[in-house]
Each structure stands twice: as structure tokens, then as C-alpha cells.
């Protein structure tokens, strides 16, 4: 029997989680949350155009629809930029941060299980 690699187990757990999810509308939103988290951790202000330019998230209307869903569910906040009040800036809410923490726990579980 060969060893199961942690990354393989993690990806398989995510796929299984998505398959078992009844919430198809949320599909792809976790990637948006990860992008916002990573970019904002380096001090970057995140705007709709940043998400649209990052090819994986889809067209402008798709990004807007997903962001509206994330706002409605409390995962992100959208507000005016301090630098330019006309500009809308996207940030993670506490719920969005907790979601990423839960995903991190899932990843740690995958690593732990694959080490045995």
C-alpha cells in the first residue's frame, strides 16, 4: 500500500464536501474568499475589477452575483475606500474569516490523517 499524500487527501475532502453540499449557488465563492484574504493580507485594496481581472472568477456579472451572495450571507463587506469615496472596497467579515479558518482545519485534518 502506498502513502496517501496530504495534498491529495485535502483536495479529495474538498471535492467530497462540494459534492455533498446542497448549496450549488455557493460554488466558487470559497475561491473568491481566499483571493480576498491573500491579497488584503499584503495590504492591497480589493475591488470588483480585481476579481474580474483574476480570470478564474468569471465575467463581471458573475463576479457581481457571487459578491452579492457573499454579502447577503455575511462573508464579506463592501464599503467606500478611504482614499476615494467613489471606489468600493471588498473585505472579509468575521464570518468569512471563520470560514477560512474552518477550511484550514480541514486541511490540517487531511495532513494529520495522511501522516499515519
KEKE-3310 file (N, C-alpha, C; in steps of 0.2 Angstrom, whole numbers, plus 5000, padded with zeros to 4 digits):
npx = (5004:5003:5008:4996:4996:4996:4991:4984:4974:4968:4962:4954:4945:4939:4933:4924:4916:4911:4903:4893:4887:4872:4871:4873:4874:4884:4895:4912:4913:4921:4934:4935:4934:4947:4955:4953:4957:4971:4976:4972:4980:4992:4991:4984:4970:4955:4945:4930:4934:4947:4944:4937:4947:4955:4955:4949:4937:4927:4915:4911:4897:4895:4905:4900:4887:4891:4898:4888:4880:4889:4890:4876:4876:4884:4898:4907:4912:4907:4912:4915:4931:4944:4953:4947:4931:4922:4926:4923:4927:4932:4931:4935:4923:4920:4913:4917:4931:4931:4926:4937:4946:4940:4941:4955:4957:4951:4961:4972:4967:4967:4981:4986:4979:4985:4998:4998)
npy = (4994:5011:5027:5040:5056:5071:5083:5077:5070:5081:5089:5079:5078:5091:5091:5081:5087:5097:5090:5084:5095:5104:5117:5124:5136:5143:5138:5141:5152:5151:5152:5165:5171:5166:5173:5186:5186:5183:5193:5205:5203:5207:5220:5226:5234:5227:5227:5226:5225:5219:5206:5202:5203:5193:5179:5167:5169:5172:5182:5200:5201:5189:5189:5200:5194:5184:5191:5198:5188:5183:5194:5195:5183:5186:5185:5193:5211:5226:5242:5260:5266:5273:5281:5285:5290:5286:5274:5256:5245:5228:5217:5204:5198:5194:5182:5177:5176:5166:5155:5153:5149:5137:5129:5128:5121:5109:5106:5104:5092:5083:5083:5077:5065:5059:5057:5046)
npz = (5000:4996:5002:5006:5000:5009:5002:4992:4999:5005:4994:4989:5000:4999:4987:4990:5000:4992:4983:4992:4996:4996:4992:4978:4973:4980:4975:4970:4977:4988:4983:4979:4992:4997:4988:4991:5005:5004:4996:5003:5014:5011:5011:5000:4992:4989:4974:4964:4951:4952:4955:4944:4934:4938:4931:4934:4941:4933:4922:4923:4927:4933:4944:4951:4955:4963:4973:4978:4984:4994:5002:5006:5013:5023:5023:5017:5017:5009:5006:5005:4999:5009:5003:4991:4990:4980:4976:4978:4991:4995:5008:5020:5031:5049:5049:5036:5038:5048:5041:5032:5042:5046:5035:5034:5045:5041:5031:5039:5046:5035:5032:5044:5045:5034:5037:5045)
capx = (5000:5007:5006:4992:4999:4992:4988:4979:4968:4964:4958:4948:4940:4936:4928:4918:4912:4907:4898:4888:4884:4866:4872:4877:4875:4890:4901:4917:4914:4927:4940:4935:4936:4954:4959:4952:4961:4978:4978:4972:4985:4998:4989:4981:4963:4952:4939:4927:4939:4952:4941:4935:4953:4958:4951:4945:4931:4921:4914:4909:4891:4896:4908:4895:4882:4895:4900:4881:4879:4894:4887:4870:4877:4888:4905:4912:4909:4909:4911:4919:4938:4946:4957:4942:4925:4918:4928:4920:4932:4929:4935:4932:4919:4922:4911:4922:4937:4929:4925:4943:4949:4937:4944:4962:4956:4950:4967:4976:4965:4970:4988:4986:4977:4989:5004:4998)
capy = (5000:5017:5033:5045:5062:5076:5087:5073:5069:5088:5090:5075:5081:5097:5088:5077:5092:5101:5085:5083:5101:5106:5124:5124:5143:5145:5136:5146:5158:5150:5154:5172:5172:5165:5178:5192:5185:5183:5200:5210:5202:5211:5227:5228:5235:5223:5230:5221:5224:5215:5199:5201:5203:5187:5175:5161:5170:5174:5189:5205:5199:5183:5191:5204:5190:5180:5195:5200:5182:5183:5200:5193:5178:5189:5183:5199:5218:5231:5249:5265:5267:5278:5285:5288:5288:5283:5267:5251:5240:5222:5214:5199:5199:5189:5175:5175:5174:5160:5150:5151:5145:5130:5126:5127:5115:5103:5104:5101:5086:5079:5081:5073:5058:5056:5056:5040)
capz = (5000:4995:5006:5003:5001:5012:4997:4988:5004:5006:4988:4989:5005:4997:4982:4993:5003:4987:4981:4997:4998:4993:4990:4972:4972:4983:4971:4968:4982:4993:4980:4980:4999:4998:4985:4996:5011:5002:4993:5008:5019:5009:5011:4994:4992:4984:4971:4959:4945:4954:4955:4937:4931:4940:4926:4937:4944:4928:4920:4928:4930:4938:4950:4955:4958:4969:4978:4982:4988:4999:5006:5009:5018:5029:5022:5015:5017:5004:5008:5001:5000:5012:4998:4986:4992:4975:4975:4983:4993:4997:5014:5024:5038:5054:5046:5031:5041:5052:5035:5030:5047:5046:5029:5037:5050:5036:5028:5044:5047:5030:5033:5050:5043:5029:5041:5049)
cpx = (5004:5004:5001:4995:4994:4988:4982:4972:4964:4960:4952:4943:4936:4931:4922:4913:4908:4901:4892:4884:4877:4866:4876:4878:4881:4896:4905:4918:4920:4933:4940:4937:4944:4958:4959:4957:4969:4980:4977:4977:4991:4997:4986:4973:4960:4945:4936:4931:4944:4950:4940:4942:4957:4953:4947:4938:4925:4921:4912:4902:4891:4900:4903:4890:4885:4896:4893:4879:4883:4892:4881:4871:4882:4896:4910:4908:4911:4907:4916:4926:4939:4950:4952:4935:4920:4920:4925:4926:4929:4934:4931:4928:4922:4919:4915:4929:4936:4929:4932:4947:4946:4940:4951:4962:4955:4957:4972:4974:4967:4977:4989:4985:4982:4996:5004:4998)
cpy = (5006:5022:5037:5052:5067:5080:5083:5072:5076:5089:5086:5076:5087:5095:5085:5082:5095:5096:5084:5089:5102:5113:5125:5132:5146:5143:5141:5152:5157:5152:5162:5174:5172:5171:5185:5192:5186:5190:5205:5209:5205:5218:5230:5229:5231:5226:5224:5220:5220:5207:5198:5200:5196:5182:5170:5163:5172:5181:5194:5203:5193:5185:5195:5199:5186:5184:5197:5194:5182:5189:5198:5188:5180:5187:5188:5206:5222:5238:5254:5265:5273:5283:5288:5285:5285:5276:5262:5246:5234:5219:5209:5201:5194:5182:5173:5172:5167:5154:5148:5147:5138:5126:5124:5121:5108:5101:5101:5094:5081:5078:5076:5066:5055:5054:5049:5034)
cpz = (5000:5000:5003:5005:5004:5007:4994:4993:5004:5000:4988:4994:5003:4991:4985:4996:4998:4984:4985:4998:4993:4990:4984:4970:4975:4980:4968:4972:4987:4990:4980:4987:5000:4994:4989:5002:5009:5000:4998:5013:5017:5008:5004:4995:4987:4981:4966:4953:4946:4953:4948:4933:4933:4937:4929:4939:4939:4926:4925:4931:4935:4944:4954:4958:4964:4974:4982:4986:4994:5004:5010:5014:5024:5028:5020:5016:5011:5006:5004:5004:5004:5008:4993:4987:4987:4974:4980:4984:4996:5003:5017:5030:5043:5052:5041:5033:5045:5047:5033:5036:5047:5040:5031:5041:5046:5033:5033:5046:5041:5030:5039:5048:5038:5032:5044:5044)
residu = (UNK:UNK:UNK:UNK:UNK:UNK:UNK:UNK:UNK:UNK:UNK:UNK:UNK:UNK:UNK:UNK:UNK:UNK:UNK:UNK:UNK:UNK:UNK:UNK:UNK:UNK:UNK:UNK:UNK:UNK:UNK:UNK:UNK:UNK:UNK:UNK:UNK:UNK:UNK:UNK:UNK:UNK:UNK:UNK:UNK:UNK:UNK:UNK:UNK:UNK:UNK:UNK:UNK:UNK:UNK:UNK:UNK:UNK:UNK:UNK:UNK:UNK:UNK:UNK:UNK:UNK:UNK:UNK:UNK:UNK:UNK:UNK:UNK:UNK:UNK:UNK:UNK:UNK:UNK:UNK:UNK:UNK:UNK:UNK:UNK:UNK:UNK:UNK:UNK:UNK:UNK:UNK:UNK:UNK:UNK:UNK:UNK:UNK:UNK:UNK:UNK:UNK:UNK:UNK:UNK:UNK:UNK:UNK:UNK:UNK:UNK:UNK:UNK:UNK:UNK:UNK)
# end
